[in-house]
């Protein structure tokens, strides 16, 4: 294999990783909006300073690093929750934490920029 082939394989693998990490398992913006209209809790899992710079109307701020100790702030483990962050990494982590604590209706929007 020549160097160009190796670079092409690496670039392809990185692209696939990016797609899987940022889009697979994410709820569509349209579905997220419908969930929120239907009563889902919209949770911004970024830090408080990030939240203060702008967020989706109606969202509550619950930084991902605090979710485990603030589970009582959610109404009920079967109520729908939509989580989001800046890029999708923290929201994916928040979804895993909530699911591992018995929450059954957790939807990951990924980046808040997808809301538009």
Jmol script that loads the backbone (N, CA, C; Angstrom):
load data "model"
ATOM      1  N   UNK A   1       0.840  -1.178   0.000  1.00  0.00           N
ATOM      2  CA  UNK A   1       0.000   0.000   0.000  1.00  0.00           C
ATOM      3  C   UNK A   1       0.883   1.238   0.000  1.00  0.00           C
ATOM      4  N   UNK A   2       0.499   2.191  -0.833  1.00  0.00           N
ATOM      5  CA  UNK A   2       1.271   3.428  -0.846  1.00  0.00           C
ATOM      6  C   UNK A   2       0.707   4.419   0.180  1.00  0.00           C
ATOM      7  N   UNK A   3       1.414   5.498   0.385  1.00  0.00           N
ATOM      8  CA  UNK A   3       1.039   6.490   1.398  1.00  0.00           C
ATOM      9  C   UNK A   3      -0.319   7.123   1.103  1.00  0.00           C
ATOM     10  N   UNK A   4      -0.643   7.373  -0.151  1.00  0.00           N
ATOM     11  CA  UNK A   4      -1.938   7.971  -0.498  1.00  0.00           C
ATOM     12  C   UNK A   4      -3.099   7.049  -0.145  1.00  0.00           C
ATOM     13  N   UNK A   5      -2.930   5.773  -0.356  1.00  0.00           N
ATOM     14  CA  UNK A   5      -3.969   4.802  -0.009  1.00  0.00           C
ATOM     15  C   UNK A   5      -4.188   4.767   1.499  1.00  0.00           C
ATOM     16  N   UNK A   6      -3.100   4.754   2.252  1.00  0.00           N
ATOM     17  CA  UNK A   6      -3.196   4.759   3.717  1.00  0.00           C
ATOM     18  C   UNK A   6      -3.897   6.023   4.194  1.00  0.00           C
ATOM     19  N   UNK A   7      -3.537   7.167   3.640  1.00  0.00           N
ATOM     20  CA  UNK A   7      -4.182   8.425   4.022  1.00  0.00           C
ATOM     21  C   UNK A   7      -5.661   8.419   3.674  1.00  0.00           C
ATOM     22  N   UNK A   8      -6.020   7.865   2.534  1.00  0.00           N
ATOM     23  CA  UNK A   8      -7.428   7.783   2.129  1.00  0.00           C
ATOM     24  C   UNK A   8      -8.213   6.891   3.084  1.00  0.00           C
ATOM     25  N   UNK A   9      -7.636   5.789   3.495  1.00  0.00           N
ATOM     26  CA  UNK A   9      -8.296   4.882   4.436  1.00  0.00           C
ATOM     27  C   UNK A   9      -8.499   5.574   5.788  1.00  0.00           C
ATOM     28  N   UNK A  10      -7.484   6.256   6.259  1.00  0.00           N
ATOM     29  CA  UNK A  10      -7.581   6.978   7.533  1.00  0.00           C
ATOM     30  C   UNK A  10      -8.635   8.071   7.444  1.00  0.00           C
ATOM     31  N   UNK A  11      -8.631   8.844   6.360  1.00  0.00           N
ATOM     32  CA  UNK A  11      -9.621   9.914   6.183  1.00  0.00           C
ATOM     33  C   UNK A  11     -11.025   9.338   6.147  1.00  0.00           C
ATOM     34  N   UNK A  12     -11.208   8.235   5.464  1.00  0.00           N
ATOM     35  CA  UNK A  12     -12.521   7.591   5.401  1.00  0.00           C
ATOM     36  C   UNK A  12     -12.987   7.114   6.764  1.00  0.00           C
ATOM     37  N   UNK A  13     -12.079   6.527   7.520  1.00  0.00           N
ATOM     38  CA  UNK A  13     -12.421   6.051   8.859  1.00  0.00           C
ATOM     39  C   UNK A  13     -12.799   7.209   9.776  1.00  0.00           C
ATOM     40  N   UNK A  14     -12.063   8.303   9.691  1.00  0.00           N
ATOM     41  CA  UNK A  14     -12.385   9.481  10.504  1.00  0.00           C
ATOM     42  C   UNK A  14     -13.738  10.065  10.123  1.00  0.00           C
ATOM     43  N   UNK A  15     -14.042  10.095   8.839  1.00  0.00           N
ATOM     44  CA  UNK A  15     -15.339  10.600   8.374  1.00  0.00           C
ATOM     45  C   UNK A  15     -16.473   9.730   8.910  1.00  0.00           C
ATOM     46  N   UNK A  16     -16.322   8.426   8.819  1.00  0.00           N
ATOM     47  CA  UNK A  16     -17.347   7.511   9.329  1.00  0.00           C
ATOM     48  C   UNK A  16     -17.520   7.689  10.838  1.00  0.00           C
ATOM     49  N   UNK A  17     -16.415   7.827  11.550  1.00  0.00           N
ATOM     50  CA  UNK A  17     -16.484   8.058  12.994  1.00  0.00           C
ATOM     51  C   UNK A  17     -17.247   9.353  13.289  1.00  0.00           C
ATOM     52  N   UNK A  18     -16.954  10.424  12.553  1.00  0.00           N
ATOM     53  CA  UNK A  18     -17.639  11.705  12.751  1.00  0.00           C
ATOM     54  C   UNK A  18     -19.142  11.547  12.531  1.00  0.00           C
ATOM     55  N   UNK A  19     -19.534  10.895  11.459  1.00  0.00           N
ATOM     56  CA  UNK A  19     -20.957  10.710  11.146  1.00  0.00           C
ATOM     57  C   UNK A  19     -21.635   9.895  12.240  1.00  0.00           C
ATOM     58  N   UNK A  20     -21.031   8.809  12.627  1.00  0.00           N
ATOM     59  CA  UNK A  20     -21.644   7.952  13.644  1.00  0.00           C
ATOM     60  C   UNK A  20     -21.757   8.668  14.981  1.00  0.00           C
ATOM     61  N   UNK A  21     -20.735   9.418  15.334  1.00  0.00           N
ATOM     62  CA  UNK A  21     -20.731  10.109  16.632  1.00  0.00           C
ATOM     63  C   UNK A  21     -21.722  11.259  16.672  1.00  0.00           C
ATOM     64  N   UNK A  22     -21.890  11.949  15.548  1.00  0.00           N
ATOM     65  CA  UNK A  22     -22.688  13.166  15.561  1.00  0.00           C
ATOM     66  C   UNK A  22     -24.099  13.040  15.003  1.00  0.00           C
ATOM     67  N   UNK A  23     -24.416  11.974  14.305  1.00  0.00           N
ATOM     68  CA  UNK A  23     -25.733  11.906  13.695  1.00  0.00           C
ATOM     69  C   UNK A  23     -26.493  10.615  13.967  1.00  0.00           C
ATOM     70  N   UNK A  24     -25.815   9.510  14.115  1.00  0.00           N
ATOM     71  CA  UNK A  24     -26.498   8.249  14.376  1.00  0.00           C
ATOM     72  C   UNK A  24     -27.046   8.285  15.806  1.00  0.00           C
ATOM     73  N   UNK A  25     -28.288   7.932  15.959  1.00  0.00           N
ATOM     74  CA  UNK A  25     -28.901   7.915  17.283  1.00  0.00           C
ATOM     75  C   UNK A  25     -29.437   9.256  17.729  1.00  0.00           C
ATOM     76  N   UNK A  26     -29.406  10.247  16.860  1.00  0.00           N
ATOM     77  CA  UNK A  26     -29.928  11.566  17.203  1.00  0.00           C
ATOM     78  C   UNK A  26     -31.376  11.670  16.731  1.00  0.00           C
ATOM     79  N   UNK A  27     -32.175  12.380  17.486  1.00  0.00           N
ATOM     80  CA  UNK A  27     -33.543  12.653  17.087  1.00  0.00           C
ATOM     81  C   UNK A  27     -33.521  13.817  16.095  1.00  0.00           C
ATOM     82  N   UNK A  28     -34.399  13.804  15.124  1.00  0.00           N
ATOM     83  CA  UNK A  28     -34.436  14.902  14.156  1.00  0.00           C
ATOM     84  C   UNK A  28     -34.938  16.169  14.838  1.00  0.00           C
ATOM     85  N   UNK A  29     -34.564  17.329  14.320  1.00  0.00           N
ATOM     86  CA  UNK A  29     -35.056  18.583  14.902  1.00  0.00           C
ATOM     87  C   UNK A  29     -36.587  18.646  14.890  1.00  0.00           C
ATOM     88  N   UNK A  30     -37.201  18.155  13.827  1.00  0.00           N
ATOM     89  CA  UNK A  30     -38.666  18.185  13.736  1.00  0.00           C
ATOM     90  C   UNK A  30     -39.300  17.312  14.814  1.00  0.00           C
ATOM     91  N   UNK A  31     -38.756  16.115  15.005  1.00  0.00           N
ATOM     92  CA  UNK A  31     -39.278  15.218  16.036  1.00  0.00           C
ATOM     93  C   UNK A  31     -39.043  15.793  17.428  1.00  0.00           C
ATOM     94  N   UNK A  32     -37.885  16.419  17.646  1.00  0.00           N
ATOM     95  CA  UNK A  32     -37.594  17.034  18.945  1.00  0.00           C
ATOM     96  C   UNK A  32     -38.592  18.134  19.252  1.00  0.00           C
ATOM     97  N   UNK A  33     -38.910  18.951  18.253  1.00  0.00           N
ATOM     98  CA  UNK A  33     -39.886  20.034  18.456  1.00  0.00           C
ATOM     99  C   UNK A  33     -41.261  19.475  18.793  1.00  0.00           C
ATOM    100  N   UNK A  34     -41.645  18.403  18.135  1.00  0.00           N
ATOM    101  CA  UNK A  34     -42.938  17.769  18.431  1.00  0.00           C
ATOM    102  C   UNK A  34     -42.949  17.194  19.844  1.00  0.00           C
ATOM    103  N   UNK A  35     -41.864  16.580  20.250  1.00  0.00           N
ATOM    104  CA  UNK A  35     -41.768  16.050  21.607  1.00  0.00           C
ATOM    105  C   UNK A  35     -41.920  17.165  22.641  1.00  0.00           C
ATOM    106  N   UNK A  36     -41.237  18.283  22.404  1.00  0.00           N
ATOM    107  CA  UNK A  36     -41.314  19.411  23.342  1.00  0.00           C
ATOM    108  C   UNK A  36     -42.720  20.002  23.355  1.00  0.00           C
ATOM    109  N   UNK A  37     -43.330  20.137  22.171  1.00  0.00           N
ATOM    110  CA  UNK A  37     -44.727  20.618  22.112  1.00  0.00           C
ATOM    111  C   UNK A  37     -45.647  19.705  22.905  1.00  0.00           C
ATOM    112  N   UNK A  38     -45.331  18.424  22.907  1.00  0.00           N
ATOM    113  CA  UNK A  38     -46.138  17.444  23.620  1.00  0.00           C
ATOM    114  C   UNK A  38     -45.822  17.334  25.103  1.00  0.00           C
ATOM    115  N   UNK A  39     -44.891  18.143  25.594  1.00  0.00           N
ATOM    116  CA  UNK A  39     -44.601  18.162  27.023  1.00  0.00           C
ATOM    117  C   UNK A  39     -43.252  17.630  27.444  1.00  0.00           C
ATOM    118  N   UNK A  40     -42.411  17.233  26.501  1.00  0.00           N
ATOM    119  CA  UNK A  40     -41.080  16.746  26.866  1.00  0.00           C
ATOM    120  C   UNK A  40     -40.266  17.853  27.521  1.00  0.00           C
ATOM    121  N   UNK A  41     -39.440  17.474  28.474  1.00  0.00           N
ATOM    122  CA  UNK A  41     -38.520  18.413  29.105  1.00  0.00           C
ATOM    123  C   UNK A  41     -37.335  18.604  28.176  1.00  0.00           C
ATOM    124  N   UNK A  42     -37.017  19.853  27.872  1.00  0.00           N
ATOM    125  CA  UNK A  42     -35.893  20.199  27.003  1.00  0.00           C
ATOM    126  C   UNK A  42     -34.725  20.593  27.897  1.00  0.00           C
ATOM    127  N   UNK A  43     -33.617  19.858  27.784  1.00  0.00           N
ATOM    128  CA  UNK A  43     -32.485  20.043  28.695  1.00  0.00           C
ATOM    129  C   UNK A  43     -31.216  20.399  27.928  1.00  0.00           C
ATOM    130  N   UNK A  44     -30.660  21.549  28.267  1.00  0.00           N
ATOM    131  CA  UNK A  44     -29.379  22.002  27.741  1.00  0.00           C
ATOM    132  C   UNK A  44     -28.318  21.500  28.711  1.00  0.00           C
ATOM    133  N   UNK A  45     -27.435  20.620  28.239  1.00  0.00           N
ATOM    134  CA  UNK A  45     -26.456  20.006  29.144  1.00  0.00           C
ATOM    135  C   UNK A  45     -25.095  20.701  29.104  1.00  0.00           C
ATOM    136  N   UNK A  46     -25.056  21.900  28.527  1.00  0.00           N
ATOM    137  CA  UNK A  46     -23.811  22.675  28.520  1.00  0.00           C
ATOM    138  C   UNK A  46     -23.624  23.337  29.883  1.00  0.00           C
ATOM    139  N   UNK A  47     -22.499  23.987  30.077  1.00  0.00           N
ATOM    140  CA  UNK A  47     -22.231  24.683  31.331  1.00  0.00           C
ATOM    141  C   UNK A  47     -23.130  25.907  31.472  1.00  0.00           C
ATOM    142  N   UNK A  48     -23.258  26.403  32.689  1.00  0.00           N
ATOM    143  CA  UNK A  48     -24.074  27.591  32.940  1.00  0.00           C
ATOM    144  C   UNK A  48     -23.600  28.801  32.124  1.00  0.00           C
ATOM    145  N   UNK A  49     -22.290  29.072  32.031  1.00  0.00           N
ATOM    146  CA  UNK A  49     -21.858  30.202  31.195  1.00  0.00           C
ATOM    147  C   UNK A  49     -22.235  30.026  29.719  1.00  0.00           C
ATOM    148  N   UNK A  50     -22.141  28.803  29.203  1.00  0.00           N
ATOM    149  CA  UNK A  50     -22.546  28.564  27.815  1.00  0.00           C
ATOM    150  C   UNK A  50     -24.041  28.800  27.650  1.00  0.00           C
ATOM    151  N   UNK A  51     -24.820  28.302  28.594  1.00  0.00           N
ATOM    152  CA  UNK A  51     -26.273  28.476  28.563  1.00  0.00           C
ATOM    153  C   UNK A  51     -26.635  29.955  28.569  1.00  0.00           C
ATOM    154  N   UNK A  52     -25.901  30.735  29.370  1.00  0.00           N
ATOM    155  CA  UNK A  52     -26.173  32.174  29.482  1.00  0.00           C
ATOM    156  C   UNK A  52     -25.918  32.924  28.178  1.00  0.00           C
ATOM    157  N   UNK A  53     -25.069  32.379  27.315  1.00  0.00           N
ATOM    158  CA  UNK A  53     -24.785  33.052  26.045  1.00  0.00           C
ATOM    159  C   UNK A  53     -25.871  32.817  25.007  1.00  0.00           C
ATOM    160  N   UNK A  54     -26.787  31.909  25.290  1.00  0.00           N
ATOM    161  CA  UNK A  54     -27.888  31.626  24.377  1.00  0.00           C
ATOM    162  C   UNK A  54     -28.284  30.171  24.441  1.00  0.00           C
ATOM    163  N   UNK A  55     -29.577  29.928  24.355  1.00  0.00           N
ATOM    164  CA  UNK A  55     -30.110  28.569  24.434  1.00  0.00           C
ATOM    165  C   UNK A  55     -31.469  28.526  23.747  1.00  0.00           C
ATOM    166  N   UNK A  56     -31.995  27.349  23.597  1.00  0.00           N
ATOM    167  CA  UNK A  56     -33.316  27.169  22.998  1.00  0.00           C
ATOM    168  C   UNK A  56     -34.366  27.608  24.015  1.00  0.00           C
ATOM    169  N   UNK A  57     -35.334  28.402  23.561  1.00  0.00           N
ATOM    170  CA  UNK A  57     -36.404  28.864  24.454  1.00  0.00           C
ATOM    171  C   UNK A  57     -37.091  27.681  25.130  1.00  0.00           C
ATOM    172  N   UNK A  58     -37.279  27.810  26.431  1.00  0.00           N
ATOM    173  CA  UNK A  58     -37.958  26.785  27.198  1.00  0.00           C
ATOM    174  C   UNK A  58     -37.041  25.717  27.782  1.00  0.00           C
ATOM    175  N   UNK A  59     -35.765  25.763  27.431  1.00  0.00           N
ATOM    176  CA  UNK A  59     -34.827  24.758  27.936  1.00  0.00           C
ATOM    177  C   UNK A  59     -34.433  25.057  29.377  1.00  0.00           C
ATOM    178  N   UNK A  60     -34.150  23.990  30.108  1.00  0.00           N
ATOM    179  CA  UNK A  60     -33.573  24.122  31.441  1.00  0.00           C
ATOM    180  C   UNK A  60     -32.100  23.756  31.326  1.00  0.00           C
ATOM    181  N   UNK A  61     -31.290  24.367  32.156  1.00  0.00           N
ATOM    182  CA  UNK A  61     -29.857  24.091  32.122  1.00  0.00           C
ATOM    183  C   UNK A  61     -29.506  23.083  33.199  1.00  0.00           C
ATOM    184  N   UNK A  62     -28.956  21.974  32.767  1.00  0.00           N
ATOM    185  CA  UNK A  62     -28.512  20.928  33.672  1.00  0.00           C
ATOM    186  C   UNK A  62     -27.209  20.375  33.111  1.00  0.00           C
ATOM    187  N   UNK A  63     -26.074  20.973  33.492  1.00  0.00           N
ATOM    188  CA  UNK A  63     -24.784  20.548  32.940  1.00  0.00           C
ATOM    189  C   UNK A  63     -24.575  19.039  33.074  1.00  0.00           C
ATOM    190  N   UNK A  64     -24.022  18.447  32.041  1.00  0.00           N
ATOM    191  CA  UNK A  64     -23.869  16.993  31.991  1.00  0.00           C
ATOM    192  C   UNK A  64     -23.138  16.448  33.208  1.00  0.00           C
ATOM    193  N   UNK A  65     -22.162  17.175  33.711  1.00  0.00           N
ATOM    194  CA  UNK A  65     -21.407  16.678  34.857  1.00  0.00           C
ATOM    195  C   UNK A  65     -22.230  16.675  36.146  1.00  0.00           C
ATOM    196  N   UNK A  66     -23.408  17.309  36.143  1.00  0.00           N
ATOM    197  CA  UNK A  66     -24.263  17.356  37.332  1.00  0.00           C
ATOM    198  C   UNK A  66     -25.476  16.428  37.243  1.00  0.00           C
ATOM    199  N   UNK A  67     -25.730  15.853  36.095  1.00  0.00           N
ATOM    200  CA  UNK A  67     -26.953  15.081  35.899  1.00  0.00           C
ATOM    201  C   UNK A  67     -27.099  13.951  36.912  1.00  0.00           C
ATOM    202  N   UNK A  68     -26.059  13.190  37.132  1.00  0.00           N
ATOM    203  CA  UNK A  68     -26.143  12.049  38.040  1.00  0.00           C
ATOM    204  C   UNK A  68     -26.624  12.399  39.434  1.00  0.00           C
ATOM    205  N   UNK A  69     -26.255  13.555  39.920  1.00  0.00           N
ATOM    206  CA  UNK A  69     -26.668  13.933  41.282  1.00  0.00           C
ATOM    207  C   UNK A  69     -27.921  14.811  41.307  1.00  0.00           C
ATOM    208  N   UNK A  70     -28.478  15.133  40.143  1.00  0.00           N
ATOM    209  CA  UNK A  70     -29.678  15.981  40.098  1.00  0.00           C
ATOM    210  C   UNK A  70     -30.867  15.278  39.429  1.00  0.00           C
ATOM    211  N   UNK A  71     -30.883  13.969  39.484  1.00  0.00           N
ATOM    212  CA  UNK A  71     -31.941  13.196  38.832  1.00  0.00           C
ATOM    213  C   UNK A  71     -33.323  13.498  39.401  1.00  0.00           C
ATOM    214  N   UNK A  72     -33.404  13.900  40.646  1.00  0.00           N
ATOM    215  CA  UNK A  72     -34.697  14.184  41.275  1.00  0.00           C
ATOM    216  C   UNK A  72     -35.398  15.389  40.653  1.00  0.00           C
ATOM    217  N   UNK A  73     -34.664  16.174  39.880  1.00  0.00           N
ATOM    218  CA  UNK A  73     -35.267  17.353  39.254  1.00  0.00           C
ATOM    219  C   UNK A  73     -36.162  16.990  38.073  1.00  0.00           C
ATOM    220  N   UNK A  74     -36.102  15.753  37.627  1.00  0.00           N
ATOM    221  CA  UNK A  74     -36.974  15.299  36.548  1.00  0.00           C
ATOM    222  C   UNK A  74     -38.277  14.795  37.136  1.00  0.00           C
ATOM    223  N   UNK A  75     -39.371  15.044  36.408  1.00  0.00           N
ATOM    224  CA  UNK A  75     -40.695  14.653  36.900  1.00  0.00           C
ATOM    225  C   UNK A  75     -40.828  13.162  37.136  1.00  0.00           C
ATOM    226  N   UNK A  76     -40.490  12.394  36.142  1.00  0.00           N
ATOM    227  CA  UNK A  76     -40.743  10.964  36.216  1.00  0.00           C
ATOM    228  C   UNK A  76     -39.884  10.284  35.158  1.00  0.00           C
ATOM    229  N   UNK A  77     -39.422   9.112  35.464  1.00  0.00           N
ATOM    230  CA  UNK A  77     -38.476   8.424  34.574  1.00  0.00           C
ATOM    231  C   UNK A  77     -39.092   7.986  33.252  1.00  0.00           C
ATOM    232  N   UNK A  78     -40.415   8.018  33.155  1.00  0.00           N
ATOM    233  CA  UNK A  78     -41.053   7.643  31.893  1.00  0.00           C
ATOM    234  C   UNK A  78     -41.472   8.859  31.071  1.00  0.00           C
ATOM    235  N   UNK A  79     -41.269  10.061  31.611  1.00  0.00           N
ATOM    236  CA  UNK A  79     -41.598  11.285  30.867  1.00  0.00           C
ATOM    237  C   UNK A  79     -40.518  11.565  29.831  1.00  0.00           C
ATOM    238  N   UNK A  80     -40.909  12.042  28.647  1.00  0.00           N
ATOM    239  CA  UNK A  80     -39.906  12.301  27.610  1.00  0.00           C
ATOM    240  C   UNK A  80     -38.972  13.463  27.953  1.00  0.00           C
ATOM    241  N   UNK A  81     -37.719  13.276  27.599  1.00  0.00           N
ATOM    242  CA  UNK A  81     -36.671  14.275  27.809  1.00  0.00           C
ATOM    243  C   UNK A  81     -35.910  14.413  26.490  1.00  0.00           C
ATOM    244  N   UNK A  82     -35.644  15.663  26.094  1.00  0.00           N
ATOM    245  CA  UNK A  82     -34.809  15.940  24.921  1.00  0.00           C
ATOM    246  C   UNK A  82     -33.569  16.667  25.425  1.00  0.00           C
ATOM    247  N   UNK A  83     -32.399  16.114  25.151  1.00  0.00           N
ATOM    248  CA  UNK A  83     -31.145  16.730  25.582  1.00  0.00           C
ATOM    249  C   UNK A  83     -30.386  17.284  24.388  1.00  0.00           C
ATOM    250  N   UNK A  84     -29.619  18.359  24.633  1.00  0.00           N
ATOM    251  CA  UNK A  84     -28.777  18.928  23.582  1.00  0.00           C
ATOM    252  C   UNK A  84     -27.575  19.616  24.203  1.00  0.00           C
ATOM    253  N   UNK A  85     -26.577  19.905  23.353  1.00  0.00           N
ATOM    254  CA  UNK A  85     -25.374  20.611  23.787  1.00  0.00           C
ATOM    255  C   UNK A  85     -24.819  21.402  22.603  1.00  0.00           C
ATOM    256  N   UNK A  86     -23.534  21.606  22.569  1.00  0.00           N
ATOM    257  CA  UNK A  86     -22.919  22.368  21.483  1.00  0.00           C
ATOM    258  C   UNK A  86     -22.637  21.490  20.260  1.00  0.00           C
ATOM    259  N   UNK A  87     -22.035  20.327  20.477  1.00  0.00           N
ATOM    260  CA  UNK A  87     -21.629  19.505  19.336  1.00  0.00           C
ATOM    261  C   UNK A  87     -22.331  18.155  19.254  1.00  0.00           C
ATOM    262  N   UNK A  88     -22.876  17.686  20.352  1.00  0.00           N
ATOM    263  CA  UNK A  88     -23.514  16.380  20.380  1.00  0.00           C
ATOM    264  C   UNK A  88     -22.818  15.385  21.279  1.00  0.00           C
ATOM    265  N   UNK A  89     -21.594  15.667  21.688  1.00  0.00           N
ATOM    266  CA  UNK A  89     -20.845  14.735  22.541  1.00  0.00           C
ATOM    267  C   UNK A  89     -21.417  14.694  23.958  1.00  0.00           C
ATOM    268  N   UNK A  90     -21.628  15.861  24.555  1.00  0.00           N
ATOM    269  CA  UNK A  90     -22.148  15.895  25.929  1.00  0.00           C
ATOM    270  C   UNK A  90     -23.591  15.417  25.994  1.00  0.00           C
ATOM    271  N   UNK A  91     -24.383  15.726  24.957  1.00  0.00           N
ATOM    272  CA  UNK A  91     -25.776  15.260  24.970  1.00  0.00           C
ATOM    273  C   UNK A  91     -25.823  13.740  24.863  1.00  0.00           C
ATOM    274  N   UNK A  92     -24.918  13.142  24.100  1.00  0.00           N
ATOM    275  CA  UNK A  92     -24.850  11.679  24.015  1.00  0.00           C
ATOM    276  C   UNK A  92     -24.498  11.094  25.378  1.00  0.00           C
ATOM    277  N   UNK A  93     -23.577  11.742  26.062  1.00  0.00           N
ATOM    278  CA  UNK A  93     -23.192  11.297  27.412  1.00  0.00           C
ATOM    279  C   UNK A  93     -24.367  11.436  28.375  1.00  0.00           C
ATOM    280  N   UNK A  94     -25.088  12.558  28.291  1.00  0.00           N
ATOM    281  CA  UNK A  94     -26.248  12.780  29.156  1.00  0.00           C
ATOM    282  C   UNK A  94     -27.317  11.715  28.905  1.00  0.00           C
ATOM    283  N   UNK A  95     -27.527  11.386  27.642  1.00  0.00           N
ATOM    284  CA  UNK A  95     -28.504  10.346  27.305  1.00  0.00           C
ATOM    285  C   UNK A  95     -28.107   9.025  27.947  1.00  0.00           C
ATOM    286  N   UNK A  96     -26.834   8.662  27.872  1.00  0.00           N
ATOM    287  CA  UNK A  96     -26.364   7.412  28.485  1.00  0.00           C
ATOM    288  C   UNK A  96     -26.577   7.422  30.003  1.00  0.00           C
ATOM    289  N   UNK A  97     -26.274   8.552  30.648  1.00  0.00           N
ATOM    290  CA  UNK A  97     -26.446   8.650  32.105  1.00  0.00           C
ATOM    291  C   UNK A  97     -27.914   8.494  32.476  1.00  0.00           C
ATOM    292  N   UNK A  98     -28.780   9.196  31.763  1.00  0.00           N
ATOM    293  CA  UNK A  98     -30.211   9.113  32.067  1.00  0.00           C
ATOM    294  C   UNK A  98     -30.747   7.704  31.823  1.00  0.00           C
ATOM    295  N   UNK A  99     -30.385   7.120  30.694  1.00  0.00           N
ATOM    296  CA  UNK A  99     -30.841   5.751  30.387  1.00  0.00           C
ATOM    297  C   UNK A  99     -30.340   4.758  31.436  1.00  0.00           C
ATOM    298  N   UNK A 100     -29.096   4.908  31.862  1.00  0.00           N
ATOM    299  CA  UNK A 100     -28.543   3.973  32.847  1.00  0.00           C
ATOM    300  C   UNK A 100     -29.191   4.148  34.219  1.00  0.00           C
ATOM    301  N   UNK A 101     -29.901   5.261  34.415  1.00  0.00           N
ATOM    302  CA  UNK A 101     -30.612   5.506  35.667  1.00  0.00           C
ATOM    303  C   UNK A 101     -32.112   5.264  35.528  1.00  0.00           C
ATOM    304  N   UNK A 102     -32.510   4.562  34.474  1.00  0.00           N
ATOM    305  CA  UNK A 102     -33.895   4.138  34.343  1.00  0.00           C
ATOM    306  C   UNK A 102     -34.824   5.026  33.544  1.00  0.00           C
ATOM    307  N   UNK A 103     -34.308   6.094  32.942  1.00  0.00           N
ATOM    308  CA  UNK A 103     -35.156   6.953  32.120  1.00  0.00           C
ATOM    309  C   UNK A 103     -35.386   6.263  30.781  1.00  0.00           C
ATOM    310  N   UNK A 104     -36.634   6.170  30.372  1.00  0.00           N
ATOM    311  CA  UNK A 104     -36.974   5.383  29.186  1.00  0.00           C
ATOM    312  C   UNK A 104     -37.219   6.196  27.929  1.00  0.00           C
ATOM    313  N   UNK A 105     -37.498   7.470  28.070  1.00  0.00           N
ATOM    314  CA  UNK A 105     -37.837   8.324  26.924  1.00  0.00           C
ATOM    315  C   UNK A 105     -36.823   9.451  26.774  1.00  0.00           C
ATOM    316  N   UNK A 106     -35.583   9.116  26.473  1.00  0.00           N
ATOM    317  CA  UNK A 106     -34.528  10.122  26.340  1.00  0.00           C
ATOM    318  C   UNK A 106     -34.169  10.252  24.868  1.00  0.00           C
ATOM    319  N   UNK A 107     -34.224  11.481  24.369  1.00  0.00           N
ATOM    320  CA  UNK A 107     -33.958  11.764  22.962  1.00  0.00           C
ATOM    321  C   UNK A 107     -32.823  12.770  22.861  1.00  0.00           C
ATOM    322  N   UNK A 108     -31.857  12.462  22.035  1.00  0.00           N
ATOM    323  CA  UNK A 108     -30.662  13.291  21.887  1.00  0.00           C
ATOM    324  C   UNK A 108     -30.738  14.097  20.597  1.00  0.00           C
ATOM    325  N   UNK A 109     -30.912  15.408  20.727  1.00  0.00           N
ATOM    326  CA  UNK A 109     -30.916  16.299  19.560  1.00  0.00           C
ATOM    327  C   UNK A 109     -29.509  16.484  19.017  1.00  0.00           C
ATOM    328  N   UNK A 110     -28.512  16.405  19.890  1.00  0.00           N
ATOM    329  CA  UNK A 110     -27.140  16.694  19.482  1.00  0.00           C
ATOM    330  C   UNK A 110     -26.882  18.177  19.653  1.00  0.00           C
ATOM    331  N   UNK A 111     -26.411  18.815  18.609  1.00  0.00           N
ATOM    332  CA  UNK A 111     -26.117  20.250  18.665  1.00  0.00           C
ATOM    333  C   UNK A 111     -27.383  21.089  18.679  1.00  0.00           C
ATOM    334  N   UNK A 112     -27.401  22.097  19.524  1.00  0.00           N
ATOM    335  CA  UNK A 112     -28.560  22.993  19.589  1.00  0.00           C
ATOM    336  C   UNK A 112     -28.766  23.733  18.268  1.00  0.00           C
ATOM    337  N   UNK A 113     -27.730  23.821  17.455  1.00  0.00           N
ATOM    338  CA  UNK A 113     -27.841  24.502  16.153  1.00  0.00           C
ATOM    339  C   UNK A 113     -28.765  23.761  15.194  1.00  0.00           C
ATOM    340  N   UNK A 114     -29.017  22.498  15.462  1.00  0.00           N
ATOM    341  CA  UNK A 114     -29.927  21.719  14.615  1.00  0.00           C
ATOM    342  C   UNK A 114     -31.388  22.129  14.832  1.00  0.00           C
ATOM    343  N   UNK A 115     -31.696  22.841  15.915  1.00  0.00           N
ATOM    344  CA  UNK A 115     -33.067  23.201  16.287  1.00  0.00           C
ATOM    345  C   UNK A 115     -33.739  24.121  15.271  1.00  0.00           C
ATOM    346  N   UNK A 116     -32.990  24.981  14.616  1.00  0.00           N
ATOM    347  CA  UNK A 116     -33.521  26.031  13.718  1.00  0.00           C
ATOM    348  C   UNK A 116     -34.724  25.659  12.987  1.00  0.00           C
TER     349      UNK A 116
END
end "model"
wireframe off; spacefill off
backbone 0.3
color backbone group
